[in-house]
Amino acid sequence: MSGSALFCVAMAMDNYGIIHSCNAMDLMCNIEGMKCSTNYTVYVISSNFFCNSSVSEKISIETAACPSDHITASLDCAANEALISWRGRPNIMSYTATILDENQGLLSCSNTNTAAEYPT
């Protein structure tokens, strides 16, 4: 913080005007309750308890993509493979599917499509 500011309030406003905020006596805070796959306009106001600063520069952010849904898994015993598939989301560049084997080992596959095959 600069000057005589004692605390800052960070705000994130979505396209419907709903504001999520946090405040801190430091240079950062965590804004909670934001929705996935949502665009927000973010800005900060500083205060010394008597006066508030003007609004900072506003920047636009987009939260992480929402999780995929309609996930299915099938086992092809002859090919010794498992096929995991899911419904895609708009504007997603890649997906990573992860499965846990019987020894608690993680297997993962990254793909630009909405399916992944694993050797079993």
Phi, psi and omega in degrees: 000158182238165176061223184259018180293136179259333176204164180234151173240121176260136182231143176233119182248129178274182184293346179263002180085006178282129184250132171249141184214167172210160177224156184202157172260025181228191182268005178203158174205163181259122176272122183255163174084009180284151183266151177291156178051041183234138176274137178229148168258125187245138178205168184229145172235135177257153181214153172244020182079344177254321181224149176255150175285170169287168181293138178293179171303139179263137176234156179255137176227162172232130180288167182301155181299149175291151179298148176292158177226186184052051182277132177232153177224138176221150183248128175252094185295324181296321180270353182058047182223153171246137177248122177250129178225160184204165177277132181285168177238151178295147174063025177263129183276326179202161179234154171229121175257139181230134175233158182248124180275179185294343177262017181066019175278142180265133172242133179224156181218127176256141187205153173270352178263180183256038176203155178215140178250139180235137170290140180256000000 
